Amino acid sequence: QVQLVESGGGLPQAGGSLRLSCAASGGTAENTSMGWFRQAPGKERDFVAAISARGSLTYYAESVKGRFTISRDDAKNTIYLQMNSLKPEDTAVYYCAAGPWVGLTRGDVDYWGQGTQVTVSS
């Protein structure tokens, strides 16, 4: 059983930056692919970024490619999402997820975090 706890949400201005963290505990988090999703009000939860176990592979949604960077520190059992050049349309609740790489990008995950709110003001 893996528990995921996100942190780092906030109220950045458009063009600004923010870094989200997701701390994993329990199970064997270092052997698990992990990712970030987001859900804006009234919309479905969408894939944002994923990183494979040990960080050898990363994958991004087109909407964030070049602006967001996913990384992991297995010594701290933590993954990060560095968000730069933020836009108002990035406003959403951001969720951390863990699961097999094959299904991760389509939301087929084993574990979800509780989410952290990011609101980008224009």
Residue frames as qw, qx, qy, qz and C-alpha x, y, z in Angstrom:
[[0.000, 0.889, 0.458, 0.000, 0.00, 0.00, 0.00],
 [0.432, 0.134, 0.025, 0.891, 1.48, 3.34, -1.10],
 [0.075, -0.857, -0.417, 0.292, 0.34, 6.63, 0.41],
 [0.433, 0.365, 0.220, 0.795, 0.85, 9.83, -1.57],
 [0.186, -0.821, -0.362, 0.401, 0.78, 13.33, -0.10],
 [0.445, 0.596, 0.211, 0.634, 1.04, 16.39, -2.31],
 [0.306, -0.767, -0.211, 0.523, 2.24, 19.82, -1.25],
 [0.382, -0.180, 0.313, 0.851, 3.33, 23.10, -2.79],
 [0.161, 0.684, 0.607, 0.370, 0.10, 24.38, -4.28],
 [0.224, -0.471, -0.219, 0.824, -0.53, 28.11, -4.25],
 [0.307, 0.859, 0.370, -0.175, -1.57, 31.30, -6.01],
 [0.480, -0.232, 0.340, 0.775, 1.12, 32.23, -8.53],
 [0.346, 0.710, 0.010, -0.613, 0.72, 34.94, -11.11],
 [0.829, 0.534, 0.159, 0.043, 0.71, 34.22, -14.82],
 [0.484, 0.756, -0.357, 0.260, 4.26, 33.84, -16.04],
 [0.367, -0.677, 0.553, -0.319, 5.42, 32.72, -12.62],
 [0.530, 0.237, -0.814, 0.029, 6.68, 29.41, -11.29],
 [0.711, -0.419, 0.312, -0.471, 5.70, 26.87, -8.68],
 [0.346, 0.300, -0.889, 0.005, 7.06, 23.52, -7.58],
 [0.837, -0.287, -0.008, -0.467, 4.80, 20.75, -6.40],
 [0.036, 0.398, -0.899, 0.181, 6.01, 17.85, -4.30],
 [0.871, -0.159, -0.209, -0.414, 4.56, 14.42, -3.72],
 [0.147, -0.489, 0.813, -0.279, 5.88, 12.35, -0.85],
 [0.814, -0.012, -0.487, -0.317, 5.32, 8.62, -1.07],
 [0.285, -0.437, 0.757, -0.394, 5.32, 6.22, 1.84],
 [0.787, 0.033, 0.538, -0.299, 4.68, 2.52, 2.23],
 [0.877, 0.450, 0.165, -0.010, 5.22, -0.16, -0.37],
 [0.665, -0.175, 0.340, 0.641, 8.18, 0.13, -2.72],
 [0.270, 0.891, 0.167, -0.323, 7.74, 3.63, -4.11],
 [0.129, -0.682, 0.525, 0.493, 11.20, 3.71, -5.63],
 [0.289, -0.020, 0.889, 0.355, 10.22, 0.86, -7.95],
 [0.298, 0.655, 0.681, -0.133, 7.00, 2.51, -9.07],
 [0.212, 0.348, 0.357, 0.840, 6.31, 4.84, -11.95],
 [0.079, -0.631, -0.528, 0.562, 4.62, 8.02, -10.83],
 [0.217, 0.408, 0.444, 0.767, 2.93, 10.98, -12.36],
 [0.078, 0.324, 0.335, -0.881, 0.87, 14.11, -12.09],
 [0.061, 0.555, 0.729, 0.396, -2.67, 14.76, -13.20],
 [0.034, 0.136, 0.246, -0.959, -4.86, 17.83, -12.89],
 [0.009, 0.587, 0.795, 0.153, -8.54, 18.57, -12.76],
 [0.037, -0.106, -0.002, -0.994, -10.01, 21.98, -13.47],
 [0.384, 0.259, 0.567, -0.681, -13.52, 22.87, -12.25],
 [0.698, 0.463, 0.187, -0.513, -16.17, 21.14, -14.32],
 [0.568, 0.580, -0.541, -0.220, -13.63, 19.16, -16.33],
 [0.983, -0.084, -0.163, 0.031, -12.24, 15.67, -16.30],
 [0.575, -0.679, 0.381, 0.250, -8.97, 14.75, -14.66],
 [0.700, 0.692, -0.175, 0.016, -6.20, 15.04, -17.26],
 [0.877, -0.121, 0.020, 0.464, -2.73, 13.59, -17.47],
 [0.006, -0.979, 0.172, 0.106, 0.13, 16.11, -17.00],
 [0.293, 0.693, -0.655, 0.075, 3.43, 14.27, -16.66],
 [0.968, -0.240, 0.020, -0.072, 4.90, 10.89, -15.75],
 [0.098, 0.718, -0.683, 0.090, 8.25, 9.54, -14.68],
 [0.868, 0.027, -0.489, -0.080, 9.30, 5.91, -14.70],
 [0.822, -0.552, 0.023, 0.137, 10.83, 4.03, -11.80],
 [0.690, -0.311, 0.185, 0.626, 14.36, 5.34, -11.25],
 [0.089, 0.827, 0.017, -0.555, 13.62, 8.27, -13.58],
 [0.441, -0.134, 0.657, 0.597, 14.89, 6.84, -16.86],
 [0.106, 0.440, 0.667, 0.592, 11.78, 7.90, -18.78],
 [0.118, 0.429, 0.382, -0.810, 9.57, 10.98, -18.67],
 [0.112, 0.434, 0.729, 0.517, 6.47, 11.87, -20.63],
 [0.042, 0.323, 0.284, -0.902, 4.44, 15.06, -20.83],
 [0.370, 0.724, 0.573, -0.103, 1.11, 16.26, -22.05],
 [0.461, 0.473, 0.289, 0.693, 1.48, 18.56, -25.05],
 [0.154, -0.902, -0.247, -0.318, -0.09, 21.42, -23.12],
 [0.533, -0.829, 0.145, 0.083, 2.77, 21.51, -20.59],
 [0.868, 0.106, 0.128, 0.467, 5.72, 20.31, -22.65],
 [0.450, 0.489, -0.026, 0.747, 8.61, 22.77, -22.39],
 [0.255, -0.685, 0.097, -0.676, 7.11, 24.48, -19.34],
 [0.784, -0.496, 0.222, -0.302, 6.79, 21.71, -16.75],
 [0.436, 0.457, -0.765, 0.122, 9.47, 19.30, -15.57],
 [0.885, -0.398, -0.024, -0.240, 8.87, 16.13, -13.58],
 [0.358, 0.524, -0.711, 0.302, 11.64, 14.66, -11.47],
 [0.855, -0.447, -0.216, -0.150, 12.11, 12.27, -8.58],
 [0.037, 0.618, -0.677, 0.397, 14.39, 11.85, -5.60],
 [0.809, -0.171, -0.543, -0.148, 14.16, 8.24, -4.53],
 [0.403, 0.085, -0.640, 0.648, 16.29, 8.90, -1.46],
 [0.202, 0.023, 0.378, -0.903, 13.44, 11.08, -0.23],
 [0.171, 0.400, 0.900, 0.024, 10.64, 9.01, -1.82],
 [0.171, 0.719, 0.264, -0.620, 9.46, 12.20, -3.44],
 [0.460, 0.401, 0.518, 0.600, 8.57, 13.33, -6.93],
 [0.063, -0.550, -0.117, 0.824, 8.36, 16.93, -8.05],
 [0.424, 0.666, 0.513, 0.337, 6.64, 18.97, -10.69],
 [0.248, -0.413, 0.033, 0.876, 8.44, 22.18, -11.54],
 [0.325, 0.744, 0.568, 0.136, 5.98, 24.47, -13.30],
 [0.268, -0.346, 0.125, 0.890, 7.30, 27.49, -15.17],
 [0.132, 0.002, -0.426, -0.895, 5.66, 30.09, -17.40],
 [0.136, 0.383, 0.866, -0.292, 2.34, 29.38, -15.72],
 [0.181, -0.221, -0.448, -0.847, -0.87, 30.32, -17.47],
 [0.524, -0.101, 0.321, -0.782, -4.37, 30.89, -16.07],
 [0.846, 0.101, -0.319, -0.415, -5.47, 27.71, -17.87],
 [0.472, 0.225, -0.802, 0.290, -3.06, 25.75, -15.64],
 [0.409, -0.292, 0.438, -0.745, -5.43, 26.44, -12.76],
 [0.796, -0.087, -0.527, -0.285, -6.56, 23.10, -11.33],
 [0.734, -0.528, 0.393, -0.168, -6.27, 20.66, -8.50],
 [0.468, 0.564, -0.679, -0.042, -3.07, 18.71, -9.11],
 [0.910, -0.290, 0.199, -0.219, -2.97, 15.06, -8.14],
 [0.014, -0.557, 0.827, 0.068, -0.04, 12.75, -7.68],
 [0.938, 0.079, 0.017, -0.337, -0.43, 9.17, -8.86],
 [0.190, -0.513, 0.833, 0.085, 1.49, 5.92, -8.83],
 [0.871, 0.214, 0.358, -0.259, 1.14, 2.82, -10.95],
 [0.735, 0.043, 0.527, 0.426, 2.56, 0.78, -13.82],
 [0.104, -0.410, 0.331, 0.844, 4.14, 2.88, -16.60],
 [0.110, 0.221, 0.824, 0.510, 2.01, 1.28, -19.30],
 [0.109, -0.696, -0.687, -0.178, -1.26, 2.58, -17.94],
 [0.314, -0.479, -0.323, 0.754, -0.08, 5.66, -16.09],
 [0.049, -0.093, 0.253, 0.962, -0.54, 8.19, -18.88],
 [0.351, -0.335, -0.592, -0.644, -4.17, 7.21, -19.39],
 [0.465, -0.444, 0.237, -0.729, -5.03, 7.34, -15.71],
 [0.909, -0.148, -0.368, -0.127, -4.88, 3.63, -15.05],
 [0.140, 0.564, -0.606, 0.543, -3.14, 4.02, -11.71],
 [0.582, -0.247, -0.754, 0.181, -3.02, 2.13, -8.47],
 [0.386, -0.561, -0.460, 0.570, -2.80, 5.05, -6.04],
 [0.123, 0.763, 0.220, 0.595, -3.90, 8.68, -5.93],
 [0.260, -0.078, -0.447, 0.852, -2.98, 11.51, -3.63],
 [0.024, 0.677, 0.623, -0.392, -5.52, 13.94, -2.18],
 [0.353, 0.725, 0.343, 0.482, -4.59, 16.79, -4.48],
 [0.337, -0.497, -0.154, 0.784, -3.23, 20.31, -4.09],
 [0.327, 0.863, 0.382, -0.057, -4.81, 23.45, -5.52],
 [0.410, -0.151, 0.256, 0.862, -2.96, 25.66, -8.00],
 [0.242, 0.861, 0.438, -0.095, -4.64, 28.90, -9.00],
 [0.482, 0.006, 0.247, 0.840, -2.87, 31.05, -11.58],
 [0.117, 0.825, 0.346, -0.432, -3.99, 34.66, -11.64],
 [0.564, 0.559, 0.322, 0.516, -3.83, 36.75, -14.81]]
